[in-house]
Amino acid sequence: MICSKEQLEGIVNKSLSFKPLTEIPAILAYTSNSSGFNEGEREFFQIFDKKDNPIIVDDKPLVLYRGECHGENRIKGLYHRGVNILFLKDGEAYVSTRTLDKDTYPGYTEFSASEHSKFGEDYLTAAVRGCMEELKQKVSPKQLMPFLHTKFDNETQSEQVTYYLLRHDGSEIKPDTTEIAKGEWVDLAYLKNTLKEDESMAKLHFRDDHLPALKYFLRCYDGG
C-alpha cells in the first residue's frame, strides 16, 4: 500500500513524526512516546497493511519502533510480521515458556520458537533464523511445513503470522535463556485432553493469541 504521511496519520489516528533511516532503506514513523524507549524497544519492525502488503511512504518502506507496535498505547491499524514453529517428535510437541521480562506475554507458554521478522525478511527466512537464535537448531527451509497463516488484533499487538511444523531429529535443544525460561516435550494426547477439559489451555498458561493456531493443529493432527 502506498500512502502519504497525512494519509498514514489518518489511518492510525495519531500525530506522527517521520525520519528517513541510514541503517536500512526505510522511513521511520514515531510518536513522542518513543523518547523514553529502551534499546530493545527501538528495534525496527517493518509495517504491512491488512492484506500483508508493505506500506510505502515517500517511496520508502515504513518501519516502526518495536515499542510502538506493542502495548495499549501502540500505533494501531498497522501490522508487523511474526512466525511460530512447533517441533514434533514421537507423538510429542516441544513447548517453550517465555522469560518474565518479555514485553508481551511474560511467563506464558508458546510454540517451540516464536520470532518477529526483520526488515525485508520473508516468513520462511525468519523461521529458519528463529530456530537457530532461540533453540540453537540449524534447520533448512525444506524442513519447515507451513500449516496456517493468519492475522490478529488484540490489546497487545496487531500481527500477521505464519505457523510452521518441523519434524525434529532428536538432537539436543539449547534454549536461549534470555528469551526462553524453559522448554519441554509435551505429549500431544495430553495437549488434546487438556484442550477438551479447558478451552483456554490455562493448565499450560498458553498465550491466548496463538491458542487458535494450536487448536487448529490439534484438530488436524493425525498422529503421523
Backbone bond lengths (Angstrom), bond angles and torsions (degrees), N, CA, C in turn:
res aa  C-N    CA-C-N  psi(-1)  N-CA   C-N-CA  omega(-1)  CA-C   N-CA-C  phi
1 M - - - 1.463 - - 1.526 109.33 -
2 I 1.312 116.74 129.59 1.455 122.22 177.18 1.526 108.69 -103.59
3 C 1.306 117.06 129.86 1.465 119.79 178.95 1.521 110.06 -148.29
4 S 1.326 115.36 163.48 1.466 121.33 176.42 1.529 108.92 -86.26
5 K 1.311 115.65 169.75 1.461 119.93 176.52 1.525 110.76 -61.08
6 E 1.323 115.90 -40.44 1.467 120.18 -179.51 1.527 111.00 -65.93
7 Q 1.317 116.77 -40.28 1.463 120.07 178.47 1.528 111.02 -64.62
8 L 1.324 116.46 -39.09 1.463 119.79 178.90 1.528 110.75 -63.96
9 E 1.321 117.18 -42.18 1.464 120.18 177.59 1.529 110.96 -61.23
10 G 1.335 116.41 -34.37 1.459 119.72 177.01 1.520 112.06 -68.50
11 I 1.324 116.45 -37.16 1.468 120.86 179.16 1.521 111.32 -64.57
12 V 1.322 117.24 -43.65 1.468 120.72 -175.02 1.526 112.50 -93.04
13 N 1.340 116.60 -9.75 1.457 121.40 179.77 1.529 111.83 58.15
14 K 1.319 115.98 42.16 1.463 122.45 178.12 1.527 109.30 -142.63
15 S 1.316 115.55 153.76 1.450 121.01 171.73 1.526 108.57 -83.52
16 L 1.334 116.75 128.14 1.454 121.53 -174.50 1.520 111.63 -122.13
17 S 1.327 115.33 150.89 1.456 121.99 167.11 1.519 107.94 -106.39
18 F 1.334 117.09 156.64 1.460 121.12 -175.94 1.517 110.26 -132.39
19 K 1.338 114.96 144.16 1.463 119.72 -179.63 1.527 109.62 -147.74
20 P 1.349 118.31 120.33 1.471 119.73 172.36 1.531 109.22 -64.93
21 L 1.319 117.01 141.17 1.454 121.48 -177.36 1.521 111.16 -101.32
22 T 1.316 115.51 150.95 1.462 121.15 175.03 1.532 110.73 -99.54
23 E 1.344 117.40 -26.44 1.468 121.19 -178.96 1.524 112.21 -66.14
24 I 1.316 115.95 -37.00 1.465 122.69 179.34 1.526 107.67 -140.43
25 P 1.334 118.16 155.54 1.473 120.35 -178.51 1.530 111.01 -79.46
26 A 1.323 115.52 75.47 1.457 120.77 -174.41 1.518 110.02 -149.89
27 I 1.334 115.31 169.29 1.457 121.23 174.70 1.529 108.12 -117.81
28 L 1.321 115.84 133.23 1.458 122.59 -178.26 1.519 110.02 -96.82
29 A 1.324 116.18 130.03 1.466 121.40 169.85 1.524 107.54 -106.60
30 Y 1.347 116.55 139.56 1.465 118.64 -177.06 1.532 110.09 -154.78
31 T 1.333 114.45 161.32 1.459 121.39 177.38 1.526 109.34 -111.50
32 S 1.313 115.71 176.55 1.468 120.17 179.15 1.528 111.60 -65.11
33 N 1.334 117.52 -20.63 1.467 120.34 179.01 1.518 112.70 -62.41
34 S 1.331 116.62 -25.30 1.461 120.63 -173.26 1.526 112.98 -68.81
35 S 1.316 117.58 -15.23 1.469 120.08 -177.95 1.524 112.03 -63.35
36 G 1.330 116.99 -24.54 1.464 119.80 -178.57 1.513 114.18 -99.89
37 F 1.319 118.27 10.49 1.460 120.66 -176.68 1.525 111.94 -72.85
38 N 1.343 115.49 145.48 1.454 120.01 173.04 1.527 109.37 -84.10
39 E 1.327 116.43 -179.24 1.472 120.03 -175.05 1.521 112.00 -60.63
40 G 1.322 117.49 -43.74 1.448 120.81 -179.53 1.515 112.81 -62.88
41 E 1.320 116.99 -35.83 1.457 121.28 -179.67 1.520 112.36 -73.19
42 R 1.341 117.09 -11.70 1.458 121.36 179.97 1.533 113.27 -95.01
43 E 1.326 116.94 9.79 1.460 120.57 171.15 1.527 108.91 -63.18
44 F 1.340 116.84 143.44 1.458 120.70 -178.58 1.533 110.86 -90.59
45 F 1.327 116.69 130.94 1.459 123.00 171.87 1.521 108.56 -111.26
46 Q 1.325 117.57 126.57 1.458 119.47 172.62 1.521 108.93 -71.41
47 I 1.343 116.50 145.53 1.459 121.82 -170.12 1.522 111.22 -115.49
48 F 1.359 114.17 142.00 1.456 122.05 -174.60 1.531 110.44 -131.64
49 D 1.341 115.48 161.07 1.457 119.10 176.85 1.534 110.08 -89.64
50 K 1.326 117.11 -174.21 1.462 121.47 -175.57 1.524 112.89 -65.07
51 K 1.346 116.28 -21.58 1.466 120.24 178.43 1.524 111.88 -94.28
52 D 1.330 116.46 10.70 1.465 123.29 178.43 1.514 112.90 68.28
53 N 1.339 116.37 27.40 1.459 121.17 173.95 1.524 109.55 -95.71
54 P 1.344 118.38 140.63 1.462 120.37 177.75 1.530 110.72 -59.52
55 I 1.317 117.06 140.19 1.467 121.64 174.40 1.525 108.18 -88.47
56 I 1.324 115.66 128.08 1.461 122.51 -177.40 1.527 108.77 -113.25
57 V 1.329 116.48 126.91 1.458 122.74 177.42 1.532 107.69 -128.17
58 D 1.338 116.76 128.22 1.469 120.98 -177.47 1.535 111.21 53.12
59 D 1.328 116.66 42.27 1.464 123.99 177.03 1.527 113.79 66.32
60 K 1.348 116.93 15.92 1.469 119.65 179.76 1.527 109.92 -129.84
61 P 1.346 117.54 145.05 1.465 120.07 175.87 1.524 110.61 -61.16
62 L 1.316 115.24 144.08 1.454 121.67 -178.36 1.526 111.09 -89.27
63 V 1.325 115.74 137.61 1.458 121.13 170.82 1.527 108.89 -129.35
64 L 1.327 115.02 155.53 1.461 123.53 172.23 1.515 108.80 -125.42
65 Y 1.324 115.55 158.62 1.459 118.72 169.67 1.529 109.58 -67.34
66 R 1.312 116.55 147.94 1.467 121.17 174.58 1.526 110.49 -52.79
67 G 1.324 116.54 -41.08 1.462 120.99 -179.31 1.510 114.20 -64.98
68 E 1.338 117.49 -18.79 1.463 121.74 177.06 1.535 111.32 -90.81
69 C 1.345 117.07 -7.36 1.465 121.44 -178.27 1.529 112.59 -101.14
70 H 1.316 117.77 -14.54 1.460 122.21 -176.11 1.527 111.13 -119.77
71 G 1.317 115.97 148.21 1.457 120.76 173.38 1.514 114.31 96.59
72 E 1.318 115.43 169.06 1.466 122.09 -176.52 1.521 112.67 -62.23
73 N 1.338 117.88 -31.88 1.462 121.37 -176.22 1.529 112.93 -96.51
74 R 1.337 116.90 17.71 1.457 120.73 -176.83 1.537 110.68 -67.91
75 I 1.327 115.84 168.10 1.460 122.09 171.72 1.520 107.13 -78.48
76 K 1.328 117.42 111.82 1.466 121.30 -172.66 1.532 111.55 -94.66
77 G 1.339 114.80 161.80 1.457 120.85 178.53 1.507 114.16 93.17
78 L 1.337 117.50 0.67 1.459 122.95 -179.06 1.524 109.21 -126.50
79 Y 1.326 116.72 155.17 1.459 121.01 -175.16 1.528 111.64 -121.50
80 H 1.333 115.35 143.97 1.456 120.88 166.18 1.528 107.56 -113.00
81 R 1.330 117.16 176.97 1.458 121.09 -174.40 1.534 111.82 -112.19
82 G 1.323 114.52 148.14 1.450 120.31 175.51 1.518 111.34 -145.81
83 V 1.326 115.94 162.91 1.462 121.79 176.00 1.521 108.68 -134.24
84 N 1.331 115.21 151.98 1.458 121.60 174.44 1.519 108.55 -138.02
85 I 1.324 115.95 137.71 1.456 121.62 -176.05 1.521 108.75 -124.40
86 L 1.343 115.90 132.97 1.461 121.49 177.48 1.521 108.90 -112.57
87 F 1.344 116.38 118.57 1.453 121.97 176.45 1.530 109.50 -83.19
88 L 1.332 116.69 135.53 1.459 122.53 178.80 1.524 109.67 -123.77
89 K 1.348 115.72 140.95 1.464 120.69 178.77 1.520 109.71 -159.91
90 D 1.330 117.37 120.56 1.462 122.53 173.02 1.529 112.69 50.38
91 G 1.332 116.31 48.22 1.457 120.17 177.09 1.513 114.84 75.34
92 E 1.316 116.71 16.20 1.463 121.43 178.93 1.522 110.42 -126.36
93 A 1.323 115.57 157.40 1.459 122.64 174.73 1.523 108.76 -122.15
94 Y 1.315 115.72 141.84 1.459 120.57 178.31 1.528 108.63 -92.10
95 V 1.332 116.54 120.97 1.465 120.60 178.92 1.528 109.19 -116.88
96 S 1.313 115.31 148.05 1.463 121.98 -177.75 1.525 110.43 -115.79
97 T 1.317 115.50 147.79 1.467 121.77 174.81 1.522 108.93 -108.30
98 R 1.309 117.15 125.71 1.451 122.51 -176.33 1.531 111.17 -71.07
99 T 1.324 116.22 149.52 1.455 120.22 176.11 1.529 110.37 -67.92
100 L 1.323 116.27 162.14 1.464 121.35 -174.61 1.526 113.33 -78.02
101 D 1.338 117.71 -8.65 1.462 119.42 -179.67 1.530 113.21 -98.31
102 K 1.336 116.84 8.95 1.463 120.17 177.88 1.527 110.63 -65.31
103 D 1.344 116.84 145.92 1.460 120.20 -179.92 1.525 112.06 -78.26
104 T 1.330 117.75 -17.28 1.464 121.47 172.58 1.528 108.67 -131.50
105 Y 1.308 116.33 139.55 1.462 123.89 176.31 1.533 113.94 49.64
106 P 1.314 118.46 51.19 1.474 119.10 177.60 1.531 111.21 -63.99
107 G 1.325 115.73 134.04 1.453 121.15 177.42 1.507 115.78 79.16
108 Y 1.333 118.01 1.49 1.461 121.38 -178.67 1.532 110.73 -86.35
109 T 1.349 115.19 155.17 1.450 122.42 173.52 1.530 108.97 -85.91
110 E 1.335 116.05 146.39 1.459 120.79 -179.01 1.522 109.97 -150.32
111 F 1.319 117.00 -169.48 1.456 121.75 176.68 1.533 110.29 -62.54
112 S 1.328 115.91 173.83 1.467 120.47 -176.58 1.521 111.60 -55.47
113 A 1.338 115.80 -49.64 1.466 121.27 179.03 1.517 108.68 -134.56
114 S 1.318 116.16 142.74 1.460 122.61 -179.14 1.522 107.66 -136.82
115 E 1.320 117.09 126.83 1.466 120.16 -171.54 1.514 110.98 -144.99
116 H 1.333 116.75 143.99 1.455 121.41 169.00 1.525 109.30 -88.99
117 S 1.317 116.49 147.69 1.459 121.13 176.75 1.524 110.16 -75.15
118 K 1.320 115.56 140.24 1.451 120.52 173.50 1.525 109.71 -81.50
119 F 1.325 116.19 170.59 1.457 121.02 -179.29 1.532 110.10 -58.11
120 G 1.346 116.10 129.60 1.452 121.41 176.65 1.515 115.02 75.21
121 E 1.326 117.33 7.38 1.461 121.84 -174.53 1.525 110.31 -99.64
122 D 1.341 116.90 133.47 1.454 119.06 176.86 1.533 109.91 -81.94
123 Y 1.326 115.64 173.01 1.463 120.16 -175.10 1.524 111.98 -62.12
124 L 1.328 116.64 -45.36 1.456 120.45 -175.20 1.522 111.40 -64.56
125 T 1.315 116.91 -42.86 1.460 120.77 178.51 1.523 110.51 -62.84
126 A 1.316 116.57 -40.09 1.468 120.21 178.25 1.526 111.03 -64.16
127 A 1.337 116.61 -36.73 1.465 120.41 -179.83 1.527 111.25 -67.23
128 V 1.322 116.83 -44.31 1.466 120.98 177.34 1.528 109.92 -59.75
129 R 1.319 116.67 -46.17 1.467 121.07 179.51 1.526 111.15 -63.49
130 G 1.334 117.23 -42.33 1.453 120.76 -178.46 1.517 112.99 -62.11
131 C 1.330 116.90 -38.40 1.471 120.06 178.06 1.528 111.06 -61.43
132 M 1.318 116.63 -40.03 1.457 120.42 179.53 1.529 111.46 -72.41
133 E 1.334 116.79 -48.14 1.458 119.65 -174.92 1.521 112.69 -67.80
134 E 1.321 117.80 -39.18 1.463 119.89 -174.18 1.521 113.99 -91.85
135 L 1.367 116.77 -29.48 1.469 119.34 -173.17 1.527 113.36 -129.02
136 K 1.340 117.37 3.82 1.463 122.28 -178.80 1.532 111.41 54.77
137 Q 1.331 115.61 41.79 1.458 122.33 179.36 1.527 109.04 -113.82
138 K 1.335 116.38 113.32 1.459 120.61 177.48 1.522 108.28 -84.15
139 V 1.321 116.75 113.11 1.458 121.09 -178.48 1.530 109.21 -125.33
140 S 1.307 115.90 155.68 1.464 121.08 175.82 1.525 108.95 -98.61
141 P 1.315 117.80 155.60 1.470 119.79 178.27 1.521 113.11 -55.61
142 K 1.349 117.80 -31.92 1.458 121.05 -178.43 1.522 112.80 -66.26
143 Q 1.340 117.25 -21.70 1.462 120.91 -179.31 1.527 112.49 -78.81
144 L 1.311 117.38 -16.07 1.453 121.78 -174.13 1.530 110.25 -97.06
145 M 1.328 116.07 122.67 1.462 121.37 -178.38 1.532 109.35 -110.94
146 P 1.328 118.49 112.30 1.466 119.71 178.42 1.525 110.36 -68.50
147 F 1.338 116.22 136.56 1.469 118.11 177.91 1.525 112.99 -125.00
148 L 1.329 117.70 -8.72 1.463 119.33 178.53 1.523 109.36 -164.53
149 H 1.333 115.21 137.88 1.466 121.04 169.44 1.519 107.43 -126.74
150 T 1.314 116.64 130.27 1.461 119.85 -176.31 1.523 109.86 -152.53
151 K 1.294 116.09 170.45 1.468 121.08 172.86 1.511 107.92 -130.64
152 F 1.315 116.08 153.67 1.459 119.39 177.99 1.521 110.68 -146.97
153 D 1.309 113.80 153.09 1.460 122.78 174.21 1.521 107.20 -126.69
154 N 1.316 117.14 126.05 1.462 120.08 172.31 1.514 108.54 -142.26
155 E 1.320 116.46 -168.80 1.460 119.64 -176.23 1.527 112.11 -70.39
156 T 1.339 117.19 -12.60 1.456 121.21 -175.39 1.520 113.25 -97.57
157 Q 1.337 117.61 -43.25 1.458 120.30 -175.24 1.524 110.88 -165.36
158 S 1.335 115.05 168.69 1.465 123.09 172.98 1.522 106.43 -122.93
159 E 1.343 116.13 119.00 1.460 119.67 -168.88 1.526 111.68 -142.79
160 Q 1.321 115.37 143.12 1.463 123.17 169.06 1.527 106.42 -98.53
161 V 1.333 117.24 127.58 1.465 120.03 -170.67 1.527 111.18 -131.93
162 T 1.334 115.89 137.28 1.456 122.10 168.61 1.523 108.66 -113.68
163 Y 1.332 115.62 134.21 1.458 122.57 -179.74 1.530 109.36 -108.85
164 Y 1.344 115.23 138.37 1.458 121.67 -177.89 1.525 111.22 -126.08
165 L 1.337 115.61 152.47 1.456 123.13 169.77 1.520 108.82 -109.39
166 L 1.342 115.84 146.61 1.454 121.38 175.74 1.518 108.94 -137.62
167 R 1.342 116.70 124.89 1.455 121.41 174.62 1.527 107.70 -78.58
168 H 1.321 115.64 109.64 1.458 120.42 -172.23 1.529 111.27 -80.72
169 D 1.339 115.80 145.07 1.464 120.59 -175.29 1.522 113.73 -91.73
170 G 1.322 117.87 2.72 1.457 120.62 178.59 1.512 114.84 89.36
171 S 1.325 117.95 1.27 1.465 120.27 178.09 1.524 110.69 -67.90
172 E 1.325 114.99 161.15 1.460 119.95 -176.29 1.530 111.22 -64.32
173 I 1.319 115.62 134.38 1.462 121.87 176.32 1.520 108.59 -102.09
174 K 1.318 116.13 128.76 1.459 121.23 -177.04 1.527 109.34 -121.67
175 P 1.331 117.38 89.32 1.476 119.58 -177.68 1.527 112.10 -61.75
176 D 1.308 115.62 140.46 1.461 122.03 172.00 1.521 107.39 -72.15
177 T 1.307 117.47 111.14 1.468 121.59 -173.24 1.524 113.16 -70.20
178 T 1.322 117.98 -11.33 1.466 119.03 173.68 1.525 110.68 -78.68
179 E 1.344 116.66 -17.46 1.460 121.95 -179.04 1.534 112.35 -111.14
180 I 1.337 116.10 -36.83 1.456 121.60 -171.07 1.525 110.08 -123.83
181 A 1.332 116.43 122.50 1.459 120.74 -179.74 1.520 111.12 -73.07
182 K 1.334 116.47 -38.36 1.462 121.02 176.64 1.526 109.21 -162.04
183 G 1.329 115.47 158.86 1.451 121.54 174.44 1.510 109.39 -134.82
184 E 1.324 117.37 150.06 1.461 120.13 -178.41 1.525 110.32 -155.26
185 W 1.335 114.87 151.52 1.460 121.42 173.59 1.524 108.57 -85.83
186 V 1.325 115.82 130.10 1.463 121.57 -177.55 1.523 108.70 -123.29
187 D 1.315 116.50 134.78 1.459 121.78 -179.59 1.534 109.96 -63.57
188 L 1.342 116.18 132.21 1.461 119.87 -178.21 1.528 111.93 -66.09
189 A 1.326 116.90 -32.60 1.467 119.69 175.98 1.518 110.40 -63.34
190 Y 1.344 116.20 -37.63 1.464 120.06 176.90 1.534 110.17 -63.87
191 L 1.333 116.10 -42.15 1.465 119.42 178.96 1.523 110.81 -61.44
192 K 1.320 116.38 -43.43 1.462 119.96 179.80 1.520 111.05 -63.85
193 N 1.319 116.80 -43.27 1.467 120.25 -179.89 1.516 111.36 -66.45
194 T 1.334 116.29 -39.52 1.461 120.09 178.00 1.515 110.52 -62.95
195 L 1.338 115.90 -38.58 1.461 120.27 179.24 1.531 110.63 -65.21
196 K 1.313 117.05 -38.29 1.460 120.31 178.67 1.525 111.00 -66.21
197 E 1.334 115.99 -40.67 1.464 120.71 -176.82 1.525 112.61 -77.43
198 D 1.309 115.01 -32.78 1.467 119.95 -173.02 1.518 108.83 -141.68
199 E 1.336 116.27 98.24 1.461 121.91 -174.30 1.520 112.60 -57.87
200 S 1.320 118.61 -25.49 1.461 121.59 -177.82 1.518 113.04 -87.79
201 M 1.358 117.57 -7.28 1.459 122.06 -175.73 1.523 111.69 59.28
202 A 1.333 116.70 31.99 1.460 120.69 -177.55 1.528 111.61 -61.40
203 K 1.328 117.30 -27.24 1.458 119.93 179.80 1.519 112.09 -60.48
204 L 1.338 115.98 -31.34 1.459 120.47 177.45 1.520 112.07 -97.79
205 H 1.322 117.10 -5.15 1.466 121.08 -176.35 1.528 109.63 55.43
206 F 1.354 115.18 43.74 1.458 120.98 -175.47 1.523 109.81 -78.06
207 R 1.330 116.97 138.77 1.464 120.75 -176.72 1.525 110.07 -63.49
208 D 1.321 116.67 133.95 1.460 120.47 -169.97 1.521 113.63 -73.34
209 D 1.343 118.56 -24.91 1.467 118.68 -178.93 1.525 112.27 -70.89
210 H 1.334 117.66 -26.79 1.455 120.92 179.23 1.526 112.28 -101.74
211 L 1.313 116.73 -0.14 1.461 120.36 179.53 1.536 112.56 -62.18
212 P 1.358 119.84 -40.86 1.476 118.53 177.40 1.524 113.02 -57.83
213 A 1.326 118.29 -37.16 1.462 121.00 179.16 1.526 110.43 -68.19
214 L 1.329 117.03 -39.10 1.455 119.96 177.67 1.529 110.82 -65.09
215 K 1.328 117.34 -42.55 1.462 121.23 177.71 1.521 110.60 -61.84
216 Y 1.323 116.31 -41.99 1.459 120.88 179.14 1.526 110.27 -60.78
217 F 1.326 116.59 -47.05 1.460 120.42 178.92 1.523 111.32 -60.37
218 L 1.316 117.50 -46.44 1.466 120.86 -176.99 1.530 111.83 -65.21
219 R 1.339 117.11 -32.65 1.463 119.81 176.11 1.528 111.39 -67.97
220 C 1.335 116.20 -36.33 1.458 121.06 -174.57 1.535 112.91 -88.65
221 Y 1.333 117.53 -20.65 1.455 120.42 -172.86 1.528 110.50 -65.54
222 D 1.345 115.25 129.00 1.464 119.91 -176.19 1.517 113.52 -106.00
223 G 1.342 115.68 6.71 1.451 119.41 179.25 1.508 113.91 86.16
224 G 1.335 117.42 0.45 1.450 120.21 -177.86 1.514 112.94 -87.85
